[in-house]
Amino acid sequence: MKIIEKRLDLINDRIPNNSIFLDIETTGFMRTKNRIYLMGTLAKEGNKFIFRQFLTEYKGEEKELLVKTKELLNNFETIITFNGDAFDLGFIEQRAKINSLDFNFQNFKSLDIYREIKDKTFMLDLENQKLKTIEKFLGINREDIFTGGDLIQLYYEYESGNKRLELPLLLHNEEDVLNMPKLFDIFDIIKDKNRIIVGDNLFDVSKILLNRRFLKITGDSTINKAYFNHLSSEFTIRDNIFDLSTFTKEDNYSKNIKCTYIEKNGLDLNCNYNLKSPQEILLVKYDKEILYKNAFQYLKKYLESII
């Protein structure tokens, strides 16, 4: 097994103390069948950030990779990943079990960047919340041209003796890991885009949900407690958490397309999308697309009407 180590100068005061970034590369998505062939980590040790990669050169080296990883992770409290709660951490635990190792993450804190932002990017006009989409949005450029899936065949060729493929294998994982601290910038962007200021009061929207009967918007507020029953809506704040529930109606927008809407009830609301509708209503869903900017505008105008 190869261990590659680099010392880096990184400045990012958002990174939690005693934490380590982690990303794995595997030969497939089946935990019981496929292997981990590469593990990348980044952590502050002393005054420097240390980037490490553990690369298996042969099939029988996965256990050694896991042992080395466990020894390293035990020095830290928080593990930072991108979608690691759903993939990386569970994959590592299953592969450890198969390799007869006692290795789990019960005593670690987890900060999964994807999980933290996936329901909060509704005001950013992102196509999806995939890693490369977030990187592109933040202006993070990659030299790597492969996906993790692309690299599986390259790794098998590397394992069979084509050691010239080591560089692209390492580069993909390196950029996955070293770009993670840069992703923290999106938290500030989300907070700015999802924030409504009314007077001296702040409202940070965390979720916008919609069903056939209700539009529901929740988030944090600087107000501790409040209650309003206003404009066919119920608005509550408890322990600085606000909740707005508004009745919705469903109708046909056209022959084959349904829409969901709310009544304006005198609020000065305009559709943020290129969709026509009667003046007295505001569309909040068109076909299968939730119109988040309209819902966000409704909350803003609603708050301005009650505060």
VOGU-3710 file (C-alpha; in Angstrom, 3 decimals, decimal comma):
1> mkiiekrldl> 0,000/0,000/0,000  1,196/3,488/-0,800  0,898/6,428/1,602  1,166/9,868/0,024  1,534/12,845/2,355  1,596/16,590/1,673  1,929/19,564/4,009  -0,264/22,496/3,019  -0,840/26,084/4,091  -4,600/26,535/4,382
11> indripnnsi> -6,499/29,293/6,133  -10,162/28,674/6,887  -11,566/29,750/10,237  -14,874/27,940/9,536  -13,315/24,500/9,937  -14,274/23,036/13,334  -11,461/22,326/15,770  -10,223/18,749/16,049  -11,812/17,741/12,732  -10,678/15,759/9,688
21> fldiettgfm> -11,929/15,764/6,092  -12,428/12,339/4,534  -13,298/10,919/1,114  -13,084/7,378/-0,248  -12,853/5,840/-3,713  -14,320/2,379/-4,234  -14,562/-0,273/-6,931  -18,366/0,041/-6,917  -21,364/0,889/-4,746  -22,021/-2,527/-3,170
31> rtknriylmg> -20,521/-2,541/0,329  -20,451/-6,328/0,617  -18,890/-6,917/-2,797  -16,783/-3,889/-3,727  -13,614/-2,583/-2,073  -12,134/0,691/-0,917  -8,995/1,267/-2,935  -8,207/4,857/-1,948  -8,752/6,953/1,166  -8,028/10,688/1,272
41> tlakegnkfi> -7,890/12,811/4,436  -7,065/16,392/5,363  -6,576/17,676/8,902  -4,822/20,387/10,850  -1,907/19,003/12,797  0,082/21,622/14,658  0,433/24,714/12,473  0,032/22,874/9,163  -2,678/21,012/7,296  -1,644/17,479/6,382
51> frqflteykg> -3,163/15,847/3,336  -2,833/12,045/3,198  -3,849/9,400/0,722  -3,806/5,647/1,344  -3,735/3,821/-1,991  -3,998/0,050/-2,291  -1,849/-1,388/-5,068  -3,245/-4,924/-4,795  -6,536/-6,571/-3,802  -5,329/-7,835/-0,411
61> eekellvktk> -4,337/-4,397/0,950  -7,769/-3,064/1,882  -7,422/-4,254/5,489  -4,129/-2,393/5,874  -5,787/0,748/4,466  -8,592/0,469/7,013  -6,189/-0,093/9,922  -4,138/2,977/8,976  -7,317/5,033/8,559  -8,642/3,980/11,953
71> ellnnfetii> -5,355/4,893/13,639  -5,486/8,342/12,050  -9,176/9,070/12,679  -8,895/8,199/16,366  -6,938/11,438/16,821  -9,958/13,547/15,860  -13,468/14,312/17,081  -15,382/15,400/13,956  -15,352/13,815/10,504  -16,229/16,133/7,617
81> tfngdafdlg> -17,491/14,639/4,350  -19,621/15,391/1,316  -22,481/12,867/1,392  -20,477/10,734/3,799  -23,434/9,964/6,064  -25,123/8,183/3,162  -22,061/6,622/1,554  -18,502/6,899/2,875  -19,006/6,175/6,580  -21,337/3,215/6,125
91> fieqrakins> -19,112/1,772/3,400  -16,073/1,980/5,675  -17,928/0,270/8,536  -19,113/-2,586/6,320  -15,677/-3,133/4,769  -14,122/-3,100/8,239  -16,579/-5,755/9,384  -15,771/-7,923/6,360  -12,067/-7,520/7,147  -12,684/-8,574/10,802
101> ldfnfqnfks> -11,938/-5,091/12,180  -13,777/-3,317/15,003  -14,375/0,027/13,331  -17,451/2,268/13,615  -18,246/5,962/13,862  -20,459/5,980/16,950  -17,989/8,042/18,971  -17,391/10,631/16,235  -19,327/13,739/15,326  -20,245/13,948/11,645
111> ldiyreikdk> -20,457/17,084/9,529  -21,844/16,083/6,150  -21,729/19,177/3,930  -24,229/17,717/1,458  -26,705/16,875/4,211  -26,346/20,359/5,710  -27,180/22,164/2,466  -29,370/19,816/0,404  -32,709/21,279/1,583  -31,474/24,878/1,762
121> tfmldlenqk> -30,290/25,705/-1,761  -33,754/26,562/-3,100  -32,815/30,221/-3,734  -29,553/29,461/-5,593  -30,902/28,206/-8,949  -28,771/25,066/-8,823  -29,482/22,222/-11,227  -28,804/19,767/-8,380  -26,711/19,458/-5,217  -23,969/17,238/-6,639
131> lktiekflgi> -20,388/18,014/-5,664  -19,285/19,238/-9,093  -22,405/21,428/-9,376  -21,599/23,097/-6,045  -17,951/23,508/-7,057  -18,929/25,138/-10,358  -21,348/27,480/-8,559  -18,540/28,576/-6,226  -16,048/29,011/-9,060  -13,873/26,077/-7,977
141> nrediftggd> -11,969/24,699/-10,949  -10,783/21,107/-11,368  -7,937/19,592/-13,330  -9,520/16,156/-12,887  -11,712/15,119/-15,816  -13,066/11,847/-14,423  -15,988/10,823/-12,252  -15,608/8,260/-9,486  -17,351/5,747/-11,722  -14,918/6,431/-14,576
151> liqlyyeyes> -11,993/5,606/-12,320  -13,105/2,085/-11,429  -11,830/0,589/-14,677  -8,678/2,715/-14,445  -8,016/1,337/-10,984  -8,368/-2,273/-12,150  -5,845/-1,530/-14,899  -3,568/0,096/-12,313  -3,915/-2,938/-10,050  -3,015/-5,168/-12,998
161> gnkrlelpll> 0,278/-3,357/-13,478  -0,339/-0,104/-15,372  1,181/2,165/-12,716  1,073/5,183/-15,038  -2,606/5,484/-14,065  -1,687/6,379/-10,489  -1,762/10,134/-11,135  -5,393/10,409/-12,368  -6,517/8,067/-9,567  -4,865/10,252/-6,948
171> lhneedvlnm> -5,853/13,566/-8,555  -9,589/12,905/-8,469  -9,525/12,042/-4,784  -7,128/14,893/-3,991  -9,421/17,473/-5,530  -12,452/15,952/-3,788  -10,715/16,349/-0,427  -8,895/19,658/-0,915  -11,980/21,329/-2,357  -14,085/20,469/0,683
181> pklfdifdii> -12,851/23,369/2,863  -13,739/25,715/-0,009  -17,314/24,407/0,054  -17,823/26,112/3,400  -18,331/29,368/1,456  -21,753/28,123/0,387  -23,019/28,312/3,972  -22,574/32,102/3,915  -24,228/32,379/0,494  -27,200/30,300/1,630
191> kdknriivgd> -27,613/32,378/4,785  -27,548/35,594/2,771  -29,976/34,360/0,100  -32,351/32,699/2,575  -32,504/35,631/5,017  -35,384/38,086/5,347  -34,922/41,262/7,373  -38,031/43,025/8,669  -37,276/45,996/10,892  -34,758/44,800/13,457
201> nlfdvskill> -35,831/41,164/13,087  -34,072/38,411/11,146  -35,717/35,350/9,600  -33,470/32,619/8,145  -35,481/30,182/6,036  -34,339/26,566/6,335  -37,157/24,634/4,609  -39,927/25,275/2,103  -42,344/22,340/1,841  -45,497/21,970/-0,208
211> nrrflkitgd> -48,353/19,507/-0,411  -51,858/19,663/-1,862  -53,255/21,525/1,117  -50,459/23,594/2,643  -47,387/25,655/1,923  -45,131/25,306/4,944  -42,050/27,489/5,532  -39,806/27,080/8,580  -36,580/28,541/9,884  -34,844/30,543/12,598
221> stinkayfnh> -35,828/33,961/13,922  -34,407/36,524/16,315  -37,911/36,704/17,815  -38,392/34,215/20,624  -42,150/33,760/20,632  -45,123/34,942/18,543  -48,441/33,841/17,089  -50,558/35,226/14,227  -53,623/33,884/12,457  -53,761/36,099/9,393
231> lsseftirdn> -54,631/35,926/5,668  -55,658/32,243/5,700  -52,297/31,466/7,303  -51,012/30,504/10,713  -47,671/31,854/11,828  -45,960/30,749/15,035  -42,574/31,275/16,659  -41,452/29,080/19,524  -37,938/29,209/20,957  -36,791/31,289/17,950
241> ifdlstftke> -38,087/28,718/15,413  -40,768/30,080/13,077  -43,393/28,151/11,148  -45,719/29,570/8,506  -48,546/27,361/7,240  -50,727/28,675/4,416  -53,668/27,043/2,670  -53,021/26,127/-0,964  -55,323/25,213/-3,824  -54,735/22,972/-6,815
251> dnysknikct> -56,098/23,456/-10,327  -55,297/22,796/-13,984  -52,858/25,285/-15,474  -53,388/23,769/-18,897  -54,823/20,559/-20,294  -51,959/18,351/-19,098  -50,339/20,461/-16,400  -51,530/21,035/-12,859  -50,568/23,953/-10,651  -50,783/24,852/-6,972
261> yiekngldln> -51,397/28,394/-5,805  -52,187/30,639/-2,881  -54,498/33,620/-2,810  -52,715/36,967/-2,516  -55,298/38,456/-0,114  -54,154/41,983/-0,889  -50,403/41,334/-0,612  -48,256/42,943/-3,305  -46,922/39,778/-4,953  -45,542/39,207/-8,435
271> cnynlkspqe> -44,586/35,915/-10,063  -40,800/35,469/-10,318  -41,199/33,029/-13,193  -42,338/33,399/-16,785  -45,790/32,045/-16,025  -49,119/33,794/-16,489  -51,890/33,492/-13,900  -54,907/35,431/-12,624  -53,962/38,621/-10,773  -55,433/37,517/-7,449
281> illvkydkei> -53,328/34,356/-7,055  -49,645/33,467/-6,763  -48,409/30,208/-8,226  -46,260/28,133/-5,864  -46,030/24,989/-7,962  -46,108/24,431/-11,714  -46,349/20,833/-12,866  -43,760/19,108/-10,619  -41,640/22,207/-9,937  -41,980/24,060/-6,650
291> lyknafqylk> -41,662/27,797/-7,324  -39,407/28,549/-4,375  -38,843/32,222/-5,166  -42,595/32,872/-5,161  -42,971/31,095/-1,814  -40,024/33,034/-0,382  -41,519/36,334/-1,618  -44,843/35,411/-0,023  -43,177/34,895/3,342  -41,396/38,257/3,053
301> kylesii> -44,574/40,171/2,233  -46,482/38,275/4,908  -43,921/39,200/7,554  -43,968/42,815/6,488  -47,762/42,806/6,915  -47,683/41,555/10,506  -44,531/43,120/11,989
//
